[in-house]
Amino acid sequence: MEQMESLQRANQQHRLAEWSRRVEACRSSGLPVGQWRQENGIAVSTYFSWQRKVFQALKELQEVTFAEVPVMERTQPSGYIVAAMEVSGVRIQVYEGADKDTLQAILQAAKSC
């Protein structure tokens, strides 16, 4: 019984690999799926059923990884505030020495609020 299940699993994996190649060929062909299917003699239901199985298998293979993000220390700004404004509940303070590009970026961001 185990040998039969093992054989079935191997057969299923072989078919999945075969369909993975077909789905990739379709996607990289530049043709609409419908046209590619017709040119390759594949029924709509067959193609989309296998595409779903291929995507599910890929999803299961993808591993979730976590990255440690260091916490930045909050530094106390030096100098004094030369401009301040509040937009949509967000307070913006510009300290002496801020360059033109920084000010432009701040104003652009404020416009989108």
PDB file as gemmi writes it, atoms N, CA and C in Angstrom:
CRYST1    1.000    1.000    1.000  90.00  90.00  90.00 P 1                      
ATOM      1  N   MET A   1       0.822  -1.195   0.000  1.00  0.00           N  
ATOM      2  CA  MET A   1       0.000   0.000   0.000  1.00  0.00           C  
ATOM      3  C   MET A   1       0.870   1.265   0.000  1.00  0.00           C  
ATOM      4  N   GLU A   2       1.938   1.271   0.825  1.00  0.00           N  
ATOM      5  CA  GLU A   2       2.843   2.416   0.870  1.00  0.00           C  
ATOM      6  C   GLU A   2       3.511   2.640  -0.475  1.00  0.00           C  
ATOM      7  N   GLN A   3       3.856   1.540  -1.136  1.00  0.00           N  
ATOM      8  CA  GLN A   3       4.514   1.644  -2.433  1.00  0.00           C  
ATOM      9  C   GLN A   3       3.576   2.297  -3.455  1.00  0.00           C  
ATOM     10  N   MET A   4       2.298   1.961  -3.385  1.00  0.00           N  
ATOM     11  CA  MET A   4       1.308   2.538  -4.294  1.00  0.00           C  
ATOM     12  C   MET A   4       1.163   4.036  -4.033  1.00  0.00           C  
ATOM     13  N   GLU A   5       1.099   4.429  -2.753  1.00  0.00           N  
ATOM     14  CA  GLU A   5       0.983   5.850  -2.409  1.00  0.00           C  
ATOM     15  C   GLU A   5       2.227   6.615  -2.839  1.00  0.00           C  
ATOM     16  N   SER A   6       3.386   6.001  -2.670  1.00  0.00           N  
ATOM     17  CA  SER A   6       4.643   6.625  -3.076  1.00  0.00           C  
ATOM     18  C   SER A   6       4.671   6.829  -4.588  1.00  0.00           C  
ATOM     19  N   LEU A   7       4.204   5.846  -5.320  1.00  0.00           N  
ATOM     20  CA  LEU A   7       4.145   5.929  -6.774  1.00  0.00           C  
ATOM     21  C   LEU A   7       3.173   7.026  -7.211  1.00  0.00           C  
ATOM     22  N   GLN A   8       2.032   7.120  -6.525  1.00  0.00           N  
ATOM     23  CA  GLN A   8       1.050   8.151  -6.845  1.00  0.00           C  
ATOM     24  C   GLN A   8       1.614   9.547  -6.575  1.00  0.00           C  
ATOM     25  N   ARG A   9       2.328   9.687  -5.445  1.00  0.00           N  
ATOM     26  CA  ARG A   9       2.940  10.975  -5.119  1.00  0.00           C  
ATOM     27  C   ARG A   9       3.976  11.366  -6.171  1.00  0.00           C  
ATOM     28  N   ALA A  10       4.788  10.412  -6.577  1.00  0.00           N  
ATOM     29  CA  ALA A  10       5.813  10.675  -7.596  1.00  0.00           C  
ATOM     30  C   ALA A  10       5.164  11.083  -8.916  1.00  0.00           C  
ATOM     31  N   ASN A  11       4.086  10.400  -9.285  1.00  0.00           N  
ATOM     32  CA  ASN A  11       3.364  10.719 -10.513  1.00  0.00           C  
ATOM     33  C   ASN A  11       2.775  12.129 -10.433  1.00  0.00           C  
ATOM     34  N   GLN A  12       2.186  12.453  -9.290  1.00  0.00           N  
ATOM     35  CA  GLN A  12       1.591  13.781  -9.099  1.00  0.00           C  
ATOM     36  C   GLN A  12       2.674  14.866  -9.169  1.00  0.00           C  
ATOM     37  N   GLN A  13       3.826  14.621  -8.569  1.00  0.00           N  
ATOM     38  CA  GLN A  13       4.915  15.600  -8.611  1.00  0.00           C  
ATOM     39  C   GLN A  13       5.447  15.769 -10.037  1.00  0.00           C  
ATOM     40  N   HIS A  14       5.501  14.670 -10.769  1.00  0.00           N  
ATOM     41  CA  HIS A  14       5.938  14.738 -12.166  1.00  0.00           C  
ATOM     42  C   HIS A  14       4.968  15.594 -12.984  1.00  0.00           C  
ATOM     43  N   ARG A  15       3.679  15.363 -12.800  1.00  0.00           N  
ATOM     44  CA  ARG A  15       2.672  16.137 -13.539  1.00  0.00           C  
ATOM     45  C   ARG A  15       2.702  17.607 -13.118  1.00  0.00           C  
ATOM     46  N   LEU A  16       2.924  17.851 -11.826  1.00  0.00           N  
ATOM     47  CA  LEU A  16       3.010  19.226 -11.335  1.00  0.00           C  
ATOM     48  C   LEU A  16       4.208  19.944 -11.970  1.00  0.00           C  
ATOM     49  N   ALA A  17       5.345  19.262 -12.061  1.00  0.00           N  
ATOM     50  CA  ALA A  17       6.535  19.848 -12.688  1.00  0.00           C  
ATOM     51  C   ALA A  17       6.278  20.127 -14.169  1.00  0.00           C  
ATOM     52  N   GLU A  18       5.606  19.194 -14.826  1.00  0.00           N  
ATOM     53  CA  GLU A  18       5.276  19.357 -16.244  1.00  0.00           C  
ATOM     54  C   GLU A  18       4.371  20.571 -16.443  1.00  0.00           C  
ATOM     55  N   TRP A  19       3.355  20.693 -15.598  1.00  0.00           N  
ATOM     56  CA  TRP A  19       2.437  21.813 -15.719  1.00  0.00           C  
ATOM     57  C   TRP A  19       3.080  23.126 -15.283  1.00  0.00           C  
ATOM     58  N   SER A  20       4.010  23.049 -14.386  1.00  0.00           N  
ATOM     59  CA  SER A  20       4.750  24.251 -13.997  1.00  0.00           C  
ATOM     60  C   SER A  20       5.490  24.808 -15.210  1.00  0.00           C  
ATOM     61  N   ARG A  21       6.091  23.924 -15.992  1.00  0.00           N  
ATOM     62  CA  ARG A  21       6.779  24.346 -17.217  1.00  0.00           C  
ATOM     63  C   ARG A  21       5.784  24.928 -18.228  1.00  0.00           C  
ATOM     64  N   ARG A  22       4.614  24.306 -18.335  1.00  0.00           N  
ATOM     65  CA  ARG A  22       3.605  24.810 -19.280  1.00  0.00           C  
ATOM     66  C   ARG A  22       3.096  26.193 -18.867  1.00  0.00           C  
ATOM     67  N   VAL A  23       2.804  26.363 -17.594  1.00  0.00           N  
ATOM     68  CA  VAL A  23       2.315  27.657 -17.105  1.00  0.00           C  
ATOM     69  C   VAL A  23       3.382  28.722 -17.342  1.00  0.00           C  
ATOM     70  N   GLU A  24       4.635  28.394 -17.056  1.00  0.00           N  
ATOM     71  CA  GLU A  24       5.735  29.337 -17.291  1.00  0.00           C  
ATOM     72  C   GLU A  24       5.858  29.657 -18.776  1.00  0.00           C  
ATOM     73  N   ALA A  25       5.714  28.653 -19.627  1.00  0.00           N  
ATOM     74  CA  ALA A  25       5.785  28.875 -21.077  1.00  0.00           C  
ATOM     75  C   ALA A  25       4.672  29.810 -21.530  1.00  0.00           C  
ATOM     76  N   CYS A  26       3.481  29.619 -20.994  1.00  0.00           N  
ATOM     77  CA  CYS A  26       2.345  30.476 -21.342  1.00  0.00           C  
ATOM     78  C   CYS A  26       2.613  31.912 -20.907  1.00  0.00           C  
ATOM     79  N   ARG A  27       3.039  32.069 -19.664  1.00  0.00           N  
ATOM     80  CA  ARG A  27       3.246  33.406 -19.113  1.00  0.00           C  
ATOM     81  C   ARG A  27       4.389  34.145 -19.806  1.00  0.00           C  
ATOM     82  N   SER A  28       5.406  33.423 -20.229  1.00  0.00           N  
ATOM     83  CA  SER A  28       6.550  34.083 -20.862  1.00  0.00           C  
ATOM     84  C   SER A  28       6.385  34.217 -22.380  1.00  0.00           C  
ATOM     85  N   SER A  29       5.317  33.642 -22.936  1.00  0.00           N  
ATOM     86  CA  SER A  29       5.110  33.697 -24.389  1.00  0.00           C  
ATOM     87  C   SER A  29       4.690  35.077 -24.872  1.00  0.00           C  
ATOM     88  N   GLY A  30       4.102  35.863 -23.978  1.00  0.00           N  
ATOM     89  CA  GLY A  30       3.598  37.169 -24.380  1.00  0.00           C  
ATOM     90  C   GLY A  30       2.218  37.107 -25.008  1.00  0.00           C  
ATOM     91  N   LEU A  31       1.690  35.903 -25.171  1.00  0.00           N  
ATOM     92  CA  LEU A  31       0.354  35.727 -25.753  1.00  0.00           C  
ATOM     93  C   LEU A  31      -0.703  35.769 -24.655  1.00  0.00           C  
ATOM     94  N   PRO A  32      -1.922  36.165 -25.012  1.00  0.00           N  
ATOM     95  CA  PRO A  32      -3.018  36.023 -24.052  1.00  0.00           C  
ATOM     96  C   PRO A  32      -3.203  34.532 -23.731  1.00  0.00           C  
ATOM     97  N   VAL A  33      -3.625  34.234 -22.511  1.00  0.00           N  
ATOM     98  CA  VAL A  33      -3.780  32.839 -22.085  1.00  0.00           C  
ATOM     99  C   VAL A  33      -4.679  32.072 -23.049  1.00  0.00           C  
ATOM    100  N   GLY A  34      -5.794  32.677 -23.441  1.00  0.00           N  
ATOM    101  CA  GLY A  34      -6.731  31.998 -24.342  1.00  0.00           C  
ATOM    102  C   GLY A  34      -6.083  31.584 -25.655  1.00  0.00           C  
ATOM    103  N   GLN A  35      -5.313  32.478 -26.231  1.00  0.00           N  
ATOM    104  CA  GLN A  35      -4.654  32.169 -27.504  1.00  0.00           C  
ATOM    105  C   GLN A  35      -3.598  31.084 -27.305  1.00  0.00           C  
ATOM    106  N   TRP A  36      -2.803  31.204 -26.235  1.00  0.00           N  
ATOM    107  CA  TRP A  36      -1.765  30.204 -25.972  1.00  0.00           C  
ATOM    108  C   TRP A  36      -2.382  28.828 -25.775  1.00  0.00           C  
ATOM    109  N   ARG A  37      -3.492  28.780 -25.020  1.00  0.00           N  
ATOM    110  CA  ARG A  37      -4.178  27.498 -24.772  1.00  0.00           C  
ATOM    111  C   ARG A  37      -4.632  26.870 -26.074  1.00  0.00           C  
ATOM    112  N   GLN A  38      -5.270  27.686 -26.929  1.00  0.00           N  
ATOM    113  CA  GLN A  38      -5.769  27.162 -28.200  1.00  0.00           C  
ATOM    114  C   GLN A  38      -4.635  26.629 -29.061  1.00  0.00           C  
ATOM    115  N   GLU A  39      -3.541  27.373 -29.120  1.00  0.00           N  
ATOM    116  CA  GLU A  39      -2.402  26.938 -29.928  1.00  0.00           C  
ATOM    117  C   GLU A  39      -1.776  25.652 -29.391  1.00  0.00           C  
ATOM    118  N   ASN A  40      -1.959  25.393 -28.091  1.00  0.00           N  
ATOM    119  CA  ASN A  40      -1.364  24.208 -27.466  1.00  0.00           C  
ATOM    120  C   ASN A  40      -2.390  23.122 -27.159  1.00  0.00           C  
ATOM    121  N   GLY A  41      -3.645  23.333 -27.604  1.00  0.00           N  
ATOM    122  CA  GLY A  41      -4.687  22.316 -27.450  1.00  0.00           C  
ATOM    123  C   GLY A  41      -5.037  21.989 -26.008  1.00  0.00           C  
ATOM    124  N   ILE A  42      -5.103  23.007 -25.158  1.00  0.00           N  
ATOM    125  CA  ILE A  42      -5.388  22.794 -23.734  1.00  0.00           C  
ATOM    126  C   ILE A  42      -6.732  23.432 -23.394  1.00  0.00           C  
ATOM    127  N   ALA A  43      -7.589  22.665 -22.742  1.00  0.00           N  
ATOM    128  CA  ALA A  43      -8.915  23.153 -22.347  1.00  0.00           C  
ATOM    129  C   ALA A  43      -8.786  24.213 -21.246  1.00  0.00           C  
ATOM    130  N   VAL A  44      -9.750  25.139 -21.229  1.00  0.00           N  
ATOM    131  CA  VAL A  44      -9.766  26.214 -20.232  1.00  0.00           C  
ATOM    132  C   VAL A  44      -9.699  25.657 -18.821  1.00  0.00           C  
ATOM    133  N   SER A  45     -10.603  24.733 -18.505  1.00  0.00           N  
ATOM    134  CA  SER A  45     -10.674  24.201 -17.136  1.00  0.00           C  
ATOM    135  C   SER A  45      -9.390  23.475 -16.746  1.00  0.00           C  
ATOM    136  N   THR A  46      -8.797  22.775 -17.690  1.00  0.00           N  
ATOM    137  CA  THR A  46      -7.549  22.052 -17.411  1.00  0.00           C  
ATOM    138  C   THR A  46      -6.426  23.028 -17.091  1.00  0.00           C  
ATOM    139  N   TYR A  47      -6.279  24.048 -17.938  1.00  0.00           N  
ATOM    140  CA  TYR A  47      -5.194  25.014 -17.729  1.00  0.00           C  
ATOM    141  C   TYR A  47      -5.321  25.699 -16.372  1.00  0.00           C  
ATOM    142  N   PHE A  48      -6.497  26.252 -16.089  1.00  0.00           N  
ATOM    143  CA  PHE A  48      -6.648  27.023 -14.858  1.00  0.00           C  
ATOM    144  C   PHE A  48      -6.610  26.143 -13.609  1.00  0.00           C  
ATOM    145  N   SER A  49      -7.057  24.908 -13.725  1.00  0.00           N  
ATOM    146  CA  SER A  49      -6.957  23.977 -12.600  1.00  0.00           C  
ATOM    147  C   SER A  49      -5.489  23.715 -12.263  1.00  0.00           C  
ATOM    148  N   TRP A  50      -4.690  23.450 -13.289  1.00  0.00           N  
ATOM    149  CA  TRP A  50      -3.268  23.188 -13.055  1.00  0.00           C  
ATOM    150  C   TRP A  50      -2.515  24.448 -12.657  1.00  0.00           C  
ATOM    151  N   GLN A  51      -2.908  25.584 -13.214  1.00  0.00           N  
ATOM    152  CA  GLN A  51      -2.257  26.833 -12.812  1.00  0.00           C  
ATOM    153  C   GLN A  51      -2.457  27.059 -11.319  1.00  0.00           C  
ATOM    154  N   ARG A  52      -3.672  26.820 -10.839  1.00  0.00           N  
ATOM    155  CA  ARG A  52      -3.971  26.976  -9.411  1.00  0.00           C  
ATOM    156  C   ARG A  52      -3.111  26.023  -8.575  1.00  0.00           C  
ATOM    157  N   LYS A  53      -2.980  24.770  -9.031  1.00  0.00           N  
ATOM    158  CA  LYS A  53      -2.162  23.790  -8.304  1.00  0.00           C  
ATOM    159  C   LYS A  53      -0.691  24.205  -8.284  1.00  0.00           C  
ATOM    160  N   VAL A  54      -0.199  24.710  -9.409  1.00  0.00           N  
ATOM    161  CA  VAL A  54       1.199  25.155  -9.489  1.00  0.00           C  
ATOM    162  C   VAL A  54       1.437  26.322  -8.534  1.00  0.00           C  
ATOM    163  N   PHE A  55       0.549  27.317  -8.556  1.00  0.00           N  
ATOM    164  CA  PHE A  55       0.711  28.473  -7.679  1.00  0.00           C  
ATOM    165  C   PHE A  55       0.621  28.074  -6.210  1.00  0.00           C  
ATOM    166  N   GLN A  56      -0.283  27.148  -5.892  1.00  0.00           N  
ATOM    167  CA  GLN A  56      -0.413  26.677  -4.510  1.00  0.00           C  
ATOM    168  C   GLN A  56       0.868  25.972  -4.064  1.00  0.00           C  
ATOM    169  N   ALA A  57       1.436  25.152  -4.934  1.00  0.00           N  
ATOM    170  CA  ALA A  57       2.681  24.446  -4.600  1.00  0.00           C  
ATOM    171  C   ALA A  57       3.817  25.441  -4.379  1.00  0.00           C  
ATOM    172  N   LEU A  58       3.891  26.470  -5.213  1.00  0.00           N  
ATOM    173  CA  LEU A  58       4.925  27.491  -5.046  1.00  0.00           C  
ATOM    174  C   LEU A  58       4.739  28.247  -3.739  1.00  0.00           C  
ATOM    175  N   LYS A  59       3.492  28.533  -3.424  1.00  0.00           N  
ATOM    176  CA  LYS A  59       3.185  29.247  -2.182  1.00  0.00           C  
ATOM    177  C   LYS A  59       3.631  28.431  -0.972  1.00  0.00           C  
ATOM    178  N   GLU A  60       3.420  27.128  -1.021  1.00  0.00           N  
ATOM    179  CA  GLU A  60       3.806  26.258   0.088  1.00  0.00           C  
ATOM    180  C   GLU A  60       5.323  26.152   0.211  1.00  0.00           C  
ATOM    181  N   LEU A  61       6.030  26.290  -0.908  1.00  0.00           N  
ATOM    182  CA  LEU A  61       7.490  26.194  -0.888  1.00  0.00           C  
ATOM    183  C   LEU A  61       8.165  27.450  -0.352  1.00  0.00           C  
ATOM    184  N   GLN A  62       7.485  28.578  -0.521  1.00  0.00           N  
ATOM    185  CA  GLN A  62       8.090  29.828  -0.076  1.00  0.00           C  
ATOM    186  C   GLN A  62       8.199  29.830   1.438  1.00  0.00           C  
ATOM    187  N   GLU A  63       9.355  30.197   1.886  1.00  0.00           N  
ATOM    188  CA  GLU A  63       9.637  30.195   3.310  1.00  0.00           C  
ATOM    189  C   GLU A  63       9.522  31.617   3.845  1.00  0.00           C  
ATOM    190  N   VAL A  64       8.892  31.753   4.987  1.00  0.00           N  
ATOM    191  CA  VAL A  64       8.784  33.057   5.624  1.00  0.00           C  
ATOM    192  C   VAL A  64      10.073  33.307   6.389  1.00  0.00           C  
ATOM    193  N   THR A  65      10.676  34.447   6.140  1.00  0.00           N  
ATOM    194  CA  THR A  65      11.883  34.800   6.876  1.00  0.00           C  
ATOM    195  C   THR A  65      11.670  36.135   7.568  1.00  0.00           C  
ATOM    196  N   PHE A  66      12.320  36.287   8.670  1.00  0.00           N  
ATOM    197  CA  PHE A  66      12.215  37.516   9.437  1.00  0.00           C  
ATOM    198  C   PHE A  66      13.578  38.183   9.477  1.00  0.00           C  
ATOM    199  N   ALA A  67      13.570  39.473   9.416  1.00  0.00           N  
ATOM    200  CA  ALA A  67      14.816  40.229   9.492  1.00  0.00           C  
ATOM    201  C   ALA A  67      14.757  41.125  10.717  1.00  0.00           C  
ATOM    202  N   GLU A  68      15.863  41.189  11.414  1.00  0.00           N  
ATOM    203  CA  GLU A  68      15.925  42.059  12.577  1.00  0.00           C  
ATOM    204  C   GLU A  68      16.160  43.482  12.097  1.00  0.00           C  
ATOM    205  N   VAL A  69      15.328  44.379  12.558  1.00  0.00           N  
ATOM    206  CA  VAL A  69      15.458  45.780  12.190  1.00  0.00           C  
ATOM    207  C   VAL A  69      15.932  46.533  13.424  1.00  0.00           C  
ATOM    208  N   PRO A  70      17.100  47.129  13.352  1.00  0.00           N  
ATOM    209  CA  PRO A  70      17.607  47.828  14.534  1.00  0.00           C  
ATOM    210  C   PRO A  70      16.778  49.075  14.823  1.00  0.00           C  
ATOM    211  N   VAL A  71      16.609  49.356  16.091  1.00  0.00           N  
ATOM    212  CA  VAL A  71      15.879  50.542  16.513  1.00  0.00           C  
ATOM    213  C   VAL A  71      16.856  51.703  16.513  1.00  0.00           C  
ATOM    214  N   MET A  72      16.493  52.745  15.811  1.00  0.00           N  
ATOM    215  CA  MET A  72      17.374  53.912  15.755  1.00  0.00           C  
ATOM    216  C   MET A  72      17.158  54.766  16.991  1.00  0.00           C  
ATOM    217  N   GLU A  73      18.249  55.238  17.526  1.00  0.00           N  
ATOM    218  CA  GLU A  73      18.139  56.123  18.678  1.00  0.00           C  
ATOM    219  C   GLU A  73      17.643  57.479  18.207  1.00  0.00           C  
ATOM    220  N   ARG A  74      16.799  58.051  19.009  1.00  0.00           N  
ATOM    221  CA  ARG A  74      16.281  59.367  18.686  1.00  0.00           C  
ATOM    222  C   ARG A  74      17.276  60.413  19.173  1.00  0.00           C  
ATOM    223  N   THR A  75      17.777  61.175  18.256  1.00  0.00           N  
ATOM    224  CA  THR A  75      18.744  62.196  18.644  1.00  0.00           C  
ATOM    225  C   THR A  75      18.044  63.530  18.823  1.00  0.00           C  
ATOM    226  N   GLN A  76      18.577  64.317  19.685  1.00  0.00           N  
ATOM    227  CA  GLN A  76      18.036  65.651  19.931  1.00  0.00           C  
ATOM    228  C   GLN A  76      18.611  66.577  18.864  1.00  0.00           C  
ATOM    229  N   PRO A  77      17.747  67.256  18.100  1.00  0.00           N  
ATOM    230  CA  PRO A  77      18.270  68.143  17.069  1.00  0.00           C  
ATOM    231  C   PRO A  77      19.084  69.281  17.686  1.00  0.00           C  
ATOM    232  N   SER A  78      20.135  69.642  16.981  1.00  0.00           N  
ATOM    233  CA  SER A  78      20.929  70.772  17.464  1.00  0.00           C  
ATOM    234  C   SER A  78      20.491  72.014  16.709  1.00  0.00           C  
ATOM    235  N   GLY A  79      20.651  73.139  17.294  1.00  0.00           N  
ATOM    236  CA  GLY A  79      20.246  74.374  16.652  1.00  0.00           C  
ATOM    237  C   GLY A  79      18.838  74.765  17.064  1.00  0.00           C  
ATOM    238  N   TYR A  80      18.288  75.706  16.352  1.00  0.00           N  
ATOM    239  CA  TYR A  80      16.955  76.172  16.700  1.00  0.00           C  
ATOM    240  C   TYR A  80      16.025  76.062  15.496  1.00  0.00           C  
ATOM    241  N   ILE A  81      14.729  76.070  15.804  1.00  0.00           N  
ATOM    242  CA  ILE A  81      13.703  75.932  14.766  1.00  0.00           C  
ATOM    243  C   ILE A  81      13.614  77.241  13.992  1.00  0.00           C  
ATOM    244  N   VAL A  82      13.726  77.147  12.664  1.00  0.00           N  
ATOM    245  CA  VAL A  82      13.607  78.341  11.826  1.00  0.00           C  
ATOM    246  C   VAL A  82      12.244  78.413  11.145  1.00  0.00           C  
ATOM    247  N   ALA A  83      11.524  77.297  11.111  1.00  0.00           N  
ATOM    248  CA  ALA A  83      10.183  77.280  10.528  1.00  0.00           C  
ATOM    249  C   ALA A  83       9.413  76.105  11.117  1.00  0.00           C  
ATOM    250  N   ALA A  84       8.108  76.302  11.283  1.00  0.00           N  
ATOM    251  CA  ALA A  84       7.253  75.228  11.791  1.00  0.00           C  
ATOM    252  C   ALA A  84       5.882  75.382  11.164  1.00  0.00           C  
ATOM    253  N   MET A  85       5.231  74.257  10.919  1.00  0.00           N  
ATOM    254  CA  MET A  85       3.870  74.291  10.389  1.00  0.00           C  
ATOM    255  C   MET A  85       3.159  73.000  10.765  1.00  0.00           C  
ATOM    256  N   GLU A  86       1.850  73.026  10.719  1.00  0.00           N  
ATOM    257  CA  GLU A  86       1.064  71.835  11.006  1.00  0.00           C  
ATOM    258  C   GLU A  86       0.105  71.617   9.844  1.00  0.00           C  
ATOM    259  N   VAL A  87       0.140  70.400   9.297  1.00  0.00           N  
ATOM    260  CA  VAL A  87      -0.714  70.051   8.167  1.00  0.00           C  
ATOM    261  C   VAL A  87      -1.423  68.750   8.497  1.00  0.00           C  
ATOM    262  N   SER A  88      -2.739  68.780   8.484  1.00  0.00           N  
ATOM    263  CA  SER A  88      -3.547  67.579   8.748  1.00  0.00           C  
ATOM    264  C   SER A  88      -3.114  66.867  10.026  1.00  0.00           C  
ATOM    265  N   GLY A  89      -2.831  67.635  11.051  1.00  0.00           N  
ATOM    266  CA  GLY A  89      -2.465  67.050  12.338  1.00  0.00           C  
ATOM    267  C   GLY A  89      -1.016  66.620  12.445  1.00  0.00           C  
ATOM    268  N   VAL A  90      -0.228  66.871  11.411  1.00  0.00           N  
ATOM    269  CA  VAL A  90       1.195  66.519  11.428  1.00  0.00           C  
ATOM    270  C   VAL A  90       1.998  67.803  11.591  1.00  0.00           C  
ATOM    271  N   ARG A  91       2.822  67.852  12.640  1.00  0.00           N  
ATOM    272  CA  ARG A  91       3.637  69.040  12.898  1.00  0.00           C  
ATOM    273  C   ARG A  91       5.002  68.867  12.236  1.00  0.00           C  
ATOM    274  N   ILE A  92       5.382  69.874  11.481  1.00  0.00           N  
ATOM    275  CA  ILE A  92       6.657  69.868  10.775  1.00  0.00           C  
ATOM    276  C   ILE A  92       7.509  70.998  11.334  1.00  0.00           C  
ATOM    277  N   GLN A  93       8.729  70.651  11.748  1.00  0.00           N  
ATOM    278  CA  GLN A  93       9.663  71.652  12.261  1.00  0.00           C  
ATOM    279  C   GLN A  93      10.943  71.577  11.439  1.00  0.00           C  
ATOM    280  N   VAL A  94      11.388  72.736  10.992  1.00  0.00           N  
ATOM    281  CA  VAL A  94      12.613  72.808  10.204  1.00  0.00           C  
ATOM    282  C   VAL A  94      13.665  73.513  11.054  1.00  0.00           C  
ATOM    283  N   TYR A  95      14.786  72.842  11.231  1.00  0.00           N  
ATOM    284  CA  TYR A  95      15.871  73.397  12.037  1.00  0.00           C  
ATOM    285  C   TYR A  95      16.882  74.103  11.155  1.00  0.00           C  
ATOM    286  N   GLU A  96      17.617  75.018  11.756  1.00  0.00           N  
ATOM    287  CA  GLU A  96      18.642  75.754  11.016  1.00  0.00           C  
ATOM    288  C   GLU A  96      19.609  74.767  10.361  1.00  0.00           C  
ATOM    289  N   GLY A  97      20.050  75.118   9.193  1.00  0.00           N  
ATOM    290  CA  GLY A  97      21.000  74.265   8.489  1.00  0.00           C  
ATOM    291  C   GLY A  97      20.351  73.276   7.534  1.00  0.00           C  
ATOM    292  N   ALA A  98      19.009  73.224   7.512  1.00  0.00           N  
ATOM    293  CA  ALA A  98      18.337  72.303   6.586  1.00  0.00           C  
ATOM    294  C   ALA A  98      18.621  72.758   5.157  1.00  0.00           C  
ATOM    295  N   ASP A  99      18.974  71.822   4.295  1.00  0.00           N  
ATOM    296  CA  ASP A  99      19.310  72.191   2.921  1.00  0.00           C  
ATOM    297  C   ASP A  99      18.056  72.306   2.052  1.00  0.00           C  
ATOM    298  N   LYS A 100      18.238  72.881   0.883  1.00  0.00           N  
ATOM    299  CA  LYS A 100      17.142  73.153  -0.053  1.00  0.00           C  
ATOM    300  C   LYS A 100      16.393  71.874  -0.440  1.00  0.00           C  
ATOM    301  N   ASP A 101      17.127  70.793  -0.723  1.00  0.00           N  
ATOM    302  CA  ASP A 101      16.489  69.538  -1.136  1.00  0.00           C  
ATOM    303  C   ASP A 101      15.599  68.975  -0.037  1.00  0.00           C  
ATOM    304  N   THR A 102      16.069  69.084   1.204  1.00  0.00           N  
ATOM    305  CA  THR A 102      15.275  68.601   2.339  1.00  0.00           C  
ATOM    306  C   THR A 102      13.992  69.408   2.461  1.00  0.00           C  
ATOM    307  N   LEU A 103      14.111  70.728   2.342  1.00  0.00           N  
ATOM    308  CA  LEU A 103      12.923  71.589   2.434  1.00  0.00           C  
ATOM    309  C   LEU A 103      11.933  71.283   1.311  1.00  0.00           C  
ATOM    310  N   GLN A 104      12.438  71.077   0.105  1.00  0.00           N  
ATOM    311  CA  GLN A 104      11.553  70.746  -1.010  1.00  0.00           C  
ATOM    312  C   GLN A 104      10.839  69.421  -0.764  1.00  0.00           C  
ATOM    313  N   ALA A 105      11.555  68.440  -0.242  1.00  0.00           N  
ATOM    314  CA  ALA A 105      10.947  67.138   0.047  1.00  0.00           C  
ATOM    315  C   ALA A 105       9.872  67.271   1.113  1.00  0.00           C  
ATOM    316  N   ILE A 106      10.138  68.084   2.137  1.00  0.00           N  
ATOM    317  CA  ILE A 106       9.157  68.290   3.214  1.00  0.00           C  
ATOM    318  C   ILE A 106       7.908  68.966   2.660  1.00  0.00           C  
ATOM    319  N   LEU A 107       8.092  70.006   1.858  1.00  0.00           N  
ATOM    320  CA  LEU A 107       6.942  70.717   1.290  1.00  0.00           C  
ATOM    321  C   LEU A 107       6.144  69.836   0.337  1.00  0.00           C  
ATOM    322  N   GLN A 108       6.830  69.020  -0.437  1.00  0.00           N  
ATOM    323  CA  GLN A 108       6.142  68.096  -1.346  1.00  0.00           C  
ATOM    324  C   GLN A 108       5.312  67.097  -0.547  1.00  0.00           C  
ATOM    325  N   ALA A 109       5.885  66.578   0.532  1.00  0.00           N  
ATOM    326  CA  ALA A 109       5.157  65.632   1.379  1.00  0.00           C  
ATOM    327  C   ALA A 109       3.966  66.312   2.035  1.00  0.00           C  
ATOM    328  N   ALA A 110       4.135  67.560   2.448  1.00  0.00           N  
ATOM    329  CA  ALA A 110       3.045  68.296   3.094  1.00  0.00           C  
ATOM    330  C   ALA A 110       1.891  68.529   2.122  1.00  0.00           C  
ATOM    331  N   LYS A 111       2.199  68.743   0.841  1.00  0.00           N  
ATOM    332  CA  LYS A 111       1.150  68.940  -0.165  1.00  0.00           C  
ATOM    333  C   LYS A 111       0.255  67.713  -0.298  1.00  0.00           C  
ATOM    334  N   SER A 112       0.822  66.538  -0.089  1.00  0.00           N  
ATOM    335  CA  SER A 112       0.044  65.308  -0.263  1.00  0.00           C  
ATOM    336  C   SER A 112      -0.809  64.974   0.952  1.00  0.00           C  
ATOM    337  N   CYS A 113      -0.655  65.713   2.036  1.00  0.00           N  
ATOM    338  CA  CYS A 113      -1.457  65.449   3.250  1.00  0.00           C  
ATOM    339  C   CYS A 113      -2.864  65.965   3.096  1.00  0.00           C  
TER     340      CYS A 113                                                      
END                                                                             
